[in-house]
């Protein structure tokens, strides 16, 4: 099942604050329409703002956009794995070096 929201936004602090609720869900970051990162968080707004600030602080190239969907906490990991599979990415039960904020 593709992203439920169907909305895509410019990855900016202004838009994150304007459209992203502080609720449980899944989000993806994009670079020129290519999905580069999918994660889950108990607080979508906080996670996206933290990633945005870290990328600026460390001089990393910021993604161009993001999308998100609300998802109850007990279902987040299952939904994350569905989206990763749909986008040919691998969800591993092994710890990774990717920090999921939330």
Secondary structure as GFF3:
##gff-version 3
##sequence-region A 1 102
A	DSSP	beta_strand	9	10	.	.	.	ID=ss1
A	DSSP	alpha_helix	13	19	.	.	.	ID=ss2
A	DSSP	beta_strand	25	31	.	.	.	ID=ss3
A	DSSP	beta_strand	34	41	.	.	.	ID=ss4
A	DSSP	alpha_helix	44	57	.	.	.	ID=ss5
A	DSSP	beta_strand	65	70	.	.	.	ID=ss6
A	DSSP	three_ten_helix	73	75	.	.	.	ID=ss7
A	DSSP	alpha_helix	76	86	.	.	.	ID=ss8
###
